[in-house]
Amino acid sequence: MNLKRIMTGVIGLPIVAIVLIFGNQILIDVAFAIIAGMSFHEYSHAFKVNNKANPLTWLGYLSCLIIALMHVISHEYLIFIIGAIVPIAVFLCFAQILITKMKYNPIDVSVTLFGVCYIVIFLMFIPIIRAAENGVFLIWYVIFASWGTDVFAFAFGKLLGKHEFSKISPHKTIEGCVGGTVGAVILILIYTILINKFAGLNINYIAICIVGLVLSLLSQMGDFAASSIKRFAGIKDFSNLIPGHGGMLDRIDSIIFIAPFAYFLLVLL
């Protein structure tokens, strides 16, 4: 299993790097719309497996289309569009209940709306960050905070882990969580030194360390959030799409969680 995880990372990271560095905004928007659609499919299926709920999957897919069209929306209207998604989604959910004569219920609506917010709206901030000024550099703070935390937490947990952090995810230890955050912050600091020197940026080192600390902690919260959904749904992984990692949502759960926070923190920075 560990070998599968390593091989998947070796293959997957260069693909992600090529898309984020060389892809134009249309490619990036479409790519993340597809990722959002796959993630929402896994999320919906998780609740259906043991009849926990019956989410309105079509609404999630429809919401994902907005990500694919973000390059045609003026940046000044993006936050307005994001804010409008929720009330429109609520209206469509209850319209579905009315039309189908209670085939769906308020629990189905709640699970659907949570999925739209948690997956679609949160993930929208990745293309938004990439499209911002110096976005090609800033987007890597999200990647390093998420995957850096994951890698260092795994390594420190294996070497030093003794104390269980939470019953939600029994394999995670306090030592691993601390090591993951320390490692991610150091990685982010090194990256900042490099882009300041070679890309002509002027990012404050103390400020970016604080941002890295916050994003790393949020990254781990995102991992636990996804684990809590899986435990409630009674599944181990969202799917077996990615060898050694589970599903798409298993792989990007922490990225999704920190994306909006990263946007606002980096804008403030």
N, C-alpha and C positions, 0 to 999 in steps of 0.2 A: 504493500500500500504506500509506503513512504517513497519507494522508487517511482511509482506512478505519479505521485504528487510532484516529485522533482522533475520528471520528464515532461509533465503537462506544463509546469512553470517555465521550463527551458524553451518549449515550443510556443507557449501562449504569450509570454512577455514580449518577444520580438514583434509578434503580430500586433499587439496592442500599441507598442512603441511606434511602429510604422504608420498605423492609422492616425494616432494622436499627433505625430510630428509632421508627417507629409500629407495627410488627408485634408482635402478642402472641407468647408463647413457643411456642404451638402452630404458628402460621404459620412462625416461624423454624425450628423443629425440622423441620417437613415440607419447607420450602424447602431446607434443607441436606441432608436425606436424599435429595431429588431430585438435588441437585448432586453428592452423593457417588456416587449410582447412575450418573449420566451419566459421571462421571470414571472410575469403575471399569470401565464399559463400554469407554471409550476406551483405558484401560490394558490391559485384556484383549485387545482387538482388536489393539493394537500388537504384542503377542507372537505373535499368531496369523497376522499378515499374511505373514511370511516363515518361518513354522513354527519360531519360536524356542522356543515352549512352548504348552501348551494349558491355560490357567488354568481353574479351576472357577468359572465366572462366577456361577453360581447362589448360591454361598456368599458372594461379594462383595455381591450384591444383598440377600441375607438379612441380612448384617451392617449394611447401610445402613438397614434397617427399624428398627434399634435407635435410630438418631438421631431418626427420626420419633416415637418413643415416649418420648423422654427427659423430656418435660414431666410424665409420669406417674410417673417414678422419683424417689424422694426423693434430694435432693442428697447426703446422707451415704452413699448406696449407689452413687453414680455411679462413683467410682474403683474400687470393687469390681467393678462390671459391666464396666468397661473392662478390668480385669485378667483377668476370666474369659473374655473374647472369644477371646484367643489360644489357651489350651489347648483350649477347645471347638472352635475352628476347626481345630486340628491333628487332633483326634479325628475330626471330620467328613471331613477331607481323606483320611486313611488308611482310613476306613470306605468312602469312595468308591472308593479303589484296590482294596480287598478285594471289594466288591460287583461292580465292573465287570471284575474279573479282569485287572488291570494295564492297563486302557485308558488310565489316567493313570499318571504316574510321579513319583518324588520331585522332579524338576525342576518339573513342573507344580504340585506341592504348594508348593514353595518360592516360586515366582512368585505363587501365589495368596495365601499367607500374608503375603508382603511387601506385596502390594497392600492387603490388609485392614489391616495395621499402618500403612502409609504414607498411604493415602487415608482409610479409614473411621475408624480410631482417632484419627489426627491431626486430622481435620476435626471430630470430635465436640467438640473443645475450643472451637470457635467458638460454638455454642449455650450451652456451659457458661459461657464468659466473659460472654456477653450476659445470661444469667440471674443472674449474680452481682450483689452490691450495687454500684451505680453502673455496671453493665455496659453501659448504653446509651452511656456516655462511654468506658469502657475498651476497648470493642470497636474503636473507631476507631484505637487505637494499632496494632492488627494491620493495618488497612487502610492507614494512613499509612506504616508501616514497609515494607509490601510494595509497594503501588502507588507510593508516594512514591519509594522506591528505584528502581523500574523507570523512572519518568518522568525523574528527574534523571540516572540512569545513561545513558539514551537520549540526553538533551540534551547532557550533558558528553561522551559518547562521540562524538557527531556533531561537536561543536565542537573538542574537544581530543584525541580518541582517536588514538593512534599506536602504542601497544604492546599486542600481543595478550596477553590474560590467560591463556587456556587453549585448547588444541586441542579440548576438549570442545564449546566454543561459540566458534568463531573470530571472530564479529562483536563479541564483548565485549572491551573494552580495560581496561587498568589505570586509565587516567584516568576512564573511565566508571564503573567500580566505586567508585573513591574519591569521585567527584562524587556518585554515587547515595547513598552513605552520609552524606556531609556534608549534602546537600540534605534527606534524610529526617530526620536529627536536628534540623535547623533547623525543619523543618515540625512535627515532634513537639513541640519546645519552644514554638513559637508557639501550637499547639493547647492545650498545657498551661496557658500563661499565660491564654488565653481561658476555659477551663473553670474554672480557679481563681478567676478574677474574676467570671464571670457565673453559674457553677453552684454556687459555694460550696464547691468542693473545695479540698484543701490538699495537693497533690502536690509533693514536693520536686523542684526543678528539676535539681539535679545528678544525683540518682538517676534521674530519668526520661530524662536525656540518656544516661546509661550504658545504661539499658534500651533506648533507641532505637538506640544504637550496636550493641548485641548483636543486636537483632532485625533491623536492616538487614543486618548481615553474614550472619545466618542466612537472611534472605530471598534473598540472592544465592546462598548455598549450595543453597537449595531450587530455584532456577532451574537451576543446574548439575546438580543431581540429576536433574531431569526431562530435561535435555538428554542426560545419559549414558544414560538409559533409551531415548530416541529413537534415539540413535546405535547402541546395541546392537541395537535392533529394526529398524534400517534405514529409518526414516521421518523426514520433515521436521517434521510436526506430528501431534498425536494425532488431529485431525480438522479439518474446515473449518467447524465449527459457527458460530464467531464471526468475522465478516469482519475481516481484518487481524491477528487474534490466533491463529488456529488453533482448537483445541478447548477445551472447558471446562477440561480439565486443564492446557493450555498457559496459560490465563488465571489459574488459581488455584494453580499449583504452589508459588509462594513463600508464599502465605497458608497452605496446608496445612502446609508445612514449619515455619513459625514458630508456629502456633497453640498447641501444647502448651507450648512454651518461654515464649510470651507469658503463658499462664495462670499458670505457676509464678512467673515474674518479677513479674507484677503482683500476685499474692497476697502475695509477699514484700514488695513495695513498700507 
